Each structure stands twice: as C-alpha cells, then as structure tokens.
C-alpha cells in the first residue's frame, strides 16, 4: 500500500484529503506540517508521494518561517528524497503561478483546491507514484 504524506495547515482540507486518499485511493496517509517530521519520514523511505500545501502559515525550519515551496526545495535537494514525487496543492493560482511554483520548488505537479474530481485526483497520484517507481527501477544498476 502506497503511503501519502499530506502537508496541510488547514484542518478541513487535511480531513478531506485524508478521507479521499484513504477511501477512494486505499492509501496509507500521514498528515503533518512539522518540517522535522516531514524530512524524517521522507528520509526514512516511508513516503511514496507528498501532497504539499503551498501556503503554510505555521511551519518553521531552523527558526525560519517556511512555506510549501521551501519545504519542497528542501526535499528535492536531499539525495534520499529527491525522487519522491511532490504534488503541490493551492487554492490561490493566478495565471503564470503554476509554472512559477513548479520551477521555484522542483515539484512534480500542482492541483488546485478544492479538489472537485476525487477519482481523477487519486488517479493522478497513482500515476505520479507509478512513474516514480518506474524511473527508480530504470536507474538501478543491472
């Protein structure tokens, strides 16, 4: 069973993501906005995909306030975490933001909140996980 880490500061959004991912996707889900815990879970190889809220209001790392783009950059710069797909989630997307967010963070994709097509959302997560697993297999020495 794939394990999804949901990084979300809004309890209502966290509840919806948790419910959709568990009920429709049959995923294991952990919800956290604690940067140390996020890094620890990912470095331990326990996470198959991170669903990352862009606008985190209460997340700090080493005394500095960080948002989802900052945390994604941290993950993508760690060799043990770089291959974990990160799907950004935001309710505030204006024209040009998607490309800017993806470039700034090195995330693998972006979804807008609220998620209206739950089945399509789960399908996209499965595709990102499968693509990541295939890429890892191809990178393994023969």
N, C-alpha and C positions, 0 to 999 in steps of 0.2 A: 504494500500500500504506500503510495507516494505521500510525503509529508510536506505540507504547505505552511510557511511562516507568514502570518499576516501582521504587518507593521501598520498599526492604525491607532489614532488617538481618540477617535470619536466612538464611544461605546455602542451607539446604534449601528454605525457602519460595521464595526467589529462583529457585532451579533449577526448581522445579515450575511457578511462574508463567511463567518464560521458555519452558519446554518446551511447556506448554499453549497459550500465546499464539502461539508460532511454528508448532507442528504442527497444531493444530486451527483457530486463527484466521488463520494465514498473515499475522501481523502482524510488523512490524519491532519489535524490543524492545531497550530500553536499561535496564540495572539500575544504580541509583546510590542512595546515601544521602548524598551530598555536596551540601549545600544550595546552594552556589555553582553547581555543575554543573546541578542541578535548575532553578534560576532561569534560568540562561543558556540551556539547551535550550528551556525554555518561552518565554522572551522572544524567542528567535530564530524562533519559529513552527514548530519542528521536531517538536512533540509534538501528537498528536491526543487523547490521554487519559492521565491519570496514575492509576496504581493505587498508593495511598498506605497504607502500614502505619501504624496509629495509634500503636503503641508502639515508637518508635525509641530505642535505648539509646545510640547513639554519634554522634548528629547534633548539630552545633553551628552556630550562625549568629551572626556578630559576637561571638564569645566566650561566647554563652549557649547552654545546652542547649535543644534544641527537639525536639518530637515531631511526629507526622504532622498533628495538628490545627493546630499552629503554622505548619508549612510550607504547609498548605493555605490558611490565612488569608493568608499572605504572597502566594501565587499569586493568590488571588481579589481581593486589593487592588491588584494591578498591572493597569493597563488592558490591556496587551498579553497578559495571561494569564488574565484574568477569565473568558473564555468557554471555556477548556479544561476539559472535564469531569474531575472528580476523583472517583474511586471509592475510598472508604476500605475498608481490609481489617483485620480484627482477629479474634483468637481469643478475646478476652475481652469478651463482650457480656452484660450483665445487663439485666433489664427496665428500660426507660427510657433505656438508653445510646444506642440508635440515634438517637433524636430529639435527645438532648443533643449527641452527636457531630456530627450534621448541622447543628444550629443553631450550635454553637460554631465550626465550621470553614467553613460555607457550601459544604460538599462536595455533590456531586450524587447520592450514593448510598453504600451500605455493603454489603459482603459479609462473611460470616464464614468464617474459616479453620478447618479445611482446606476447600478447595473440593471438594465431592463430585461435583457435576454440571458437568463441564468444558464440555460443549456449551452448557448453559444459561448458564454464566459468560461464555463467548465471545459468545453471543447478546446478553446484557445489555450487554456492552462495545460491540458493534456498534450497538445501539440508542442508547446514550448518544452515540456519535460521530455517528451519523446525525442525531439530534435537535439536536446542537450545530451541525452543518453547515447544517441547515435554518434554524435560528434566525439564524445569521450571514448567510445569503442574504436572509432577510426584513428584516434590519437594514440591508442595503446600500441606498444611495440608487438610485432608479430611473433 
